[in-house]
Amino acid sequence: MNDPHGGWFTPGQIAGFVGLLVLGAALGAGSYQAGQRLAGTGGGAVVTAASTSDTPDGRVLYAGNCAGCHGANAEGAVGPALKVAQGWSAADFRHAVLDGSTPDGRTLGVVMPRFAATGLDGAPPTDAQMDAIQAYLKTLP
């Protein structure tokens, strides 16, 4: 064998791999922090009084669960823009958010949480929460 690196990776390949890891970590951390800022939590624990309203706040739910990837105004960032989702039926919207499948049958990327399994804010999502998020999306430009 005439391989000067003994069959291992070249220094350039290792540097490229490390660079991708650093870039991925930076993007992930930035998206997480953006979501925290939009949610108003600032990275620390926040204790709030229980809401007396039975209607969830779609803006708050979106900021805490979606904005980190989809952008503050659903314009897209790590995840795609959500303009198309504004026209989906409530059932189609729920199916996409909860199960990761669009109305046309396309499976959403693996980065998109399947909120039926992961929950919203640590609890199983309710129809009212899904309706509130979709209603909020419809108010965006």
Disulfide bonds with the S-S distance in Angstrom:
none
